[in-house]
């Protein structure tokens, strides 16, 4: 009996200690961030949302809380601090959007509290679950369009030199890269302009170590994973192009290209590429491509802006042997997906790839010698679509065609029922 009393006493002390820590944390937060507001989030989908990343523009926050300060804020779910970030998406040097992350069950709602200090700068650090980077060599020179000497350094932007071409060794792993804790991607920042996949066996960020020792290193299996897609002359997964004379024409011939890392945050990262004077069989266009990825997600979101009135834009998936081509949508749904699944990775195992797009943007589904092609029509020069890769060796990876199709159906349901967010 006496022993049981001691145990209960110890448990009580532990509980009180935990409550005291929470109370002290809450008191500290109120001191550092004296002002606050509530964000309400509602999930009307029939599936749970794990790691839902929510955006709020600072303009809409300031409409109700004009002294909001994006340089000194935290987000609390209950009494627990959760990851957040503030980004400058329009490039004017000031943050214009905040992002936060929350799990929301199907058919349920929830609140988070945003606390802030009206003045000052308070930096918060969270575990990295996304990354975007761009790295090229300094200290060498181009000789016959090959870069000799020099060392790689990360940069926030690059106007691609006219001497640069494929395999010039100037840009580390040949282009910008972006990743989540599920998967990584890159695209070739040259005339090929196609998207490739880095399959990941770990949830840690890995891109910072990829390609430091040459082009071939990431084509062999490493502890983190490897390049798992053979792109060739195809659209890879989700690459942008135009459907001209029965073939997908990638963004290959341009006057100039400027690529920049817009965001490299803990829960969301983004790459922006401006293509000036894209020459196509139907004319010449300027194009802005924004690629973004969020924590816990396999999907890349691709937001495209194009001038003029192009006849179409297209995207798609490489055609490979021994794969199943499939589609999924809901009868009254806005979004649909086209996908392939099978033993199509460069490591000789199962890989699923998909492109998701709005039904109203679809012109046709077709193919050429290299790709399954989705022809889309931008509305007033704007187009948004998603693409994804699911490799069986990723942590908790999808192991069967049925599981991949179930995942696609769930993803389409989420896109069809976006979260409702109110201040």
N, C-alpha and C positions, 0 to 999 in steps of 0.2 A: 504493500500500500504506500509506504513512504517513498519507494522507488518510483511508483507511478506519479506521485505528487511532484517529484523532482523533474520527471520527464515533461509533465504538463507545464511546469514552471518554465523549463527551458524553451518549450514550443511557444509559450506565451511571450517570452522575452524576444525570441526570434521574430514573431509576428509584429510585436511592438516596434522592434528595431526596423523592420521593413517599412512599417507605416511611418516611422519617424524619418526614414530616408526619403520616402515619397513626399512627406510634408515639407521637409527641408528643401527638396528639389523644387516643389511647387512655390515655396516662399522665395527661393532664389530666382526662379523664372519670373515671378511677379515683380521682383525688384529690378531685374535686368530688362525685362520686357513688360512694362507696366500697362500697355494697352492691348486690347484683344478684340477679336470678332469670331463668329462661328461660321463655318462652311458646312452646309448640309448636302449630303450625297445620297442619291437614290438609284438603286439598281432594279430596273423593271424587267430585266432579262430573266429567263428561267434557268440560268446557269450562274454559279458563283463567280465573282471577280476576285482573283488573287493578284496582288501587285498592280492594281489599277492606278495608272498615273494620270493625274488630273491637272489641268492648266487653268490659271486665272490670269487675265490681263491686269496689269497694274492700273490701267485706266478704269476698268470696272470696279476694282477695289477702291480706288480713290473717289469714285462717285459717292460712296457711302462713308469712307474713312479717308478723308483728304490728307491726313498727316501720315499715312502708311509709309514705312521706310523699308524698301527691299534690301537694304544693306544691314538690317538688324531685325531679324524675325526668326521665329521657330514655329513648328507645327506640332501640336499635341493630339494624340489619339487617346482619349481618356487622360491618364496621367503620364503616358509614355511619349517621349519625343520620337518623332518619325522623320525620315529623311525628306529633305526639300532642297530646292535650288531656285535661284533667280537668274534669268537669262536676258541678254540683249539680242533679240531676234532680228531687229531691223537695222542693227549695225550703227546706231547713232551714238554709241558710247554710254548709254544709260539702260539699265534693266527695264524691260517692258512686260515681262511675263514671269510668274512664279509657277513652279511645278511641285506637287506633293503626291504622296503615294498612300494607298489604303486598300485593305481587303474589304469587300462588300458582298454579303451573301445574296443569293438569288431572291428577288422580290422583296428585299429589305432595304433599309436606309441606315445612315449613320452620320455622325457629326465629327468634325475635327475643329480644334481651336487654333487659330493663328494668333500668336502673341508677338508684339513688336515694340520697339523703342522708336519714338518719333525722330530722334536725332542719333548721330554717331554711326559707327561701324562695328558690328560684332560678328566675327567669322565663326561659322560652325563647320565641322568636318564630319563626314559620314563615309561608311564603307563604299568603295567604288563598285557599282554594279553595271555601269556602262562606261564606254570609252570611245572617243574619236581622236584620230591622230593623222598627221601628215608629216613625213620626214624625207628630206633629201640631202644630198651631199654638199659639203662646203670644202673649199681648199684644193679642188682639182680643176680639171678643164675638159671640155668636149674635144674629142679627136675623131673625126669621121663619124659623128653622131653617137659615139660611145664616150661615157664620162670616165676619165682616168684619174686615179688618186682621190684624195678627199675622205672625209668622214661624215657619217649621217648625223643630222641634228633635227629635232622636231621644230616645226614652224607652225604658225597659225594661219598662214596663207601663202600661196605660190601662184604667180603668173607663169604658166608653163613655157619654158624657153623653146624657141623655134627649132633648136637643135635636137630636142628630146624626141625619142621615138620608142617603140617597144624594145625591151631588153637593153636599154642604154645604160643601165646600172645607176642612173642618177637618182631615182626615187625608190626608197625602201619598199619592198614588195610591190613595186610598180604603180602605186597609187595611194589614195587615202584609205584608211581602214576604220571600221566602226564595229562595236561589239556590245553584247549584253552578257549576262552571266549564263546564257544558254548557247549562243552562237556568235560567230564573227563573220564579217563581210569585207570585201575590198572591191574597188573597180579600177580597171586599167586607165590611168590618166594619160592616154595617148590615143592614137587613131582607132584602137580597138574599142575603147569605151564600153566594156562589158563587165558585168558583176560576177564575182567569184565568191566561193564560200570557204571559210575556215571552220572546219568541224572542231568542236572543243570537247575534251574529255574532263575538263575542270571548270568550276564556276568562277575562278579567279580571272582577273584581267590579264591577257597574255600578249596583246598586240605589240606592246612596247619592246618585247624581246624577239619578235618574229622578223626574219630577214636580215638580221645584223651581220650574219656570216655568209651572205650570198643568196642568189635566187633559188638554188636547189634545196636549201635546208628545209623549207616548209613543205616540200613535196614528199618528204619522208616522215613516217610516223614518229612523233616525239611525245614526251610525257603530257604535253598540253593538248595534242591533237595534230592536225595537218590540213593542208589545202585538199579539199575532198571533191572538187568538181572539175571536169574537163570541159572547158568553155569553147575552145577552137573558134570557128567562125559564127557561132550561134549567139543567141541572146542571153546565154548563161541562165541566170535566174533574175527576172525582173528588169533586165536592161532596157533602156529606152531607145526607140528608133522610129522610123516611119515606114509604112507599108507602101512600096513603090514597085509597080510592074512585077507583081508576084513574088516579091522577096522583102524581107525585113532589112532596111538600111539603117545601120547604127549611126550614132552621132560621131562620124569619123572625120569629116573634112570641115574645118572651122578656120576663121581668121585668127582667133586667139581664145584662150581658156584661162579662167581665174578660179582657183579652188581655195576654200577657206574652211577652217574649223570654227563653226558658229558657237558650239557648245560642247564641253567635255565635262559633264556633270556626273554626280553619283547615281541619279535615277533617269537621266535622259541625256543623249548626245546627238549632235547634228553636224552634217557636212553640207556646205553650199557650194555649188559649182555654176559658174556663169560661162556659157558658151556664146561667143560673139561670132556672128556670120556663119551659122551652120548651113552648109551647102547641101541641098537635097535635089532630087529629080523634079521637085515641084516648086523650087524657089529657095530663098535664103532667109534664115530666121535667127533671132536672138532667143536664147533659152536660159532659164534659171531652174536648176534642179536642187531641191532640198531633200536630203536623206536623213531620217532620224530613227532612233531606236530607244526603247525604254527598258527599265529593269524588269527582269523576269519574263521577257517576251522574246520570241523568235522573229517577230515581224519587223521588217523595215517599212516605214511609211515613206512614200515618194510623192512629194508635192512639186508639181511642174507648172511653170509659167512660160508661155511662149507668145511672142508678138505676131502680128499679122493674123491670118486665118488659114493655118495649114489644113490640108484635106483630112489628116488624121495624125495620131501618134500611135505607136504600137509598143507592145512589150511581149514577154513570153518566157518560155522555158526550153532549154536545150533538149533535142531529141536524142535519146540514148536507147540502146537495145535492152531488151528484157525488162521493160517497165510497163506499168499500167497507167493509162491516161484517164483521168476522172474529173468530174465536175460536181459541185454541190451548191445548192441555193435553197431558199425557202419560197413557197408559192407566192407570197405577197411581200417578199423581202426586197430590200434595196440593194444588198450586196450579194455577190456570187463569187465562186472560186473555181479556178481550173488548176489541176495538179497532176503531178506524176509521182509514182512510187515504185520502188524496186531496188534491185542490186545495182545501183548506179553510181555509188561513190567511188572515188579513186582508191579507197582502201579496200574495195571489193565487198562492201556490205550495204545494208539497207539505208536508203536516203529518200525522204519525201520532200518535194518542192512544190510551191503553190504561188499563184498570183491571185489577189483578191481585188475586185473592182466593182464599181456601181453598175447595175444593170442598164441604167439609162445612158451610160457612156459607151456602151458596147455597140460597135458597128458590125463586127463579125469575128468568128473564131476560124482560123485557117492555119496553114503551115507552109513552110518552104523546105529546102533541102536540109536545113540545120536545126530548125526550131518549131515548136508549137507556138503559134502567134495569135495574140489577142489584139485586134485592131479597135482603137478607142477614138472618140471624138471629144476634144477639149471644149468646155463651155466658156465662152468669152476669154479664151486663152489660158484657162486654168484646168488642171487635171490632177486628181489624187488617186493613187492606188497603193496597194501593199504587196510585199512578197515575203516569203519565208522559206526556211530550210529546217528540216527535222532529221537529225542523224541518229542512228540507233546507239552510237557510243557516247552521246552526250549524257551528263548526269541525269538519271531518270528518263532516259531516251525512249522514244516510241519504237516498239518492237514488231509491229505487224501492220499490214495494210488496213485492217479494220480499225485498229487504234488510231492510225493516221487520219482516216476518214472521219472518225468520231471527233477527233481534235479539230479538223477543218469545220465540221458542222457547228461545233461549239464556238469557234472563232467567228464564223459568219453570224451566228445568233448575237454575239456581243457587238459586232459592228452594226447590226440592224437595230439594236436597242442601246444607244449610247447612254452613259450615266447622266442623270439630271443633277446639276450642281447649282446651288443657290447660296447667296450670301445673306 
